[in-house]
Amino acid sequence: MEPTFSYLDNLSGENREFKMRIIKIILTELPKELELYHFALSLKNHFWASEIVHRINQKISFLQMNEAVNLVDIHEVQLRAGSTTYVDAFNEIVNTILEFLENSQK
């Protein structure tokens, strides 16, 4: 479940500036969304957390992590049912993405 830029490369059509803008947007939004997700969980507001997971999952699919997308879909449904079974796996996926994106900026 490693992220790639293959979709973004195709979307940007060799336009490096566009690609970098998208990466910066994700790098700006994702940590904030993750923080909000943890806040929602701390309040035991699983529905709100599931809504945040849904937004984050769009970023995950953008990075072509198909297995992760499937797992996060399950996590979203489980959260709506009040279950936090996949919290650790979700955190691992998001941290992998953040590390990947941060390393791409170097």
Secondary structure, 3 states (H helix, E strand, C coil): CCCCCHHHHHHHCCCHHHHHHHHHHHHHHHHHHHHHHHHHHHCCCHHHHHHHHHHHHHHHHHCCCHHHHHHHHHHHHHHHCCCCCCHHHHHHHHHHHHHHHHHHCC
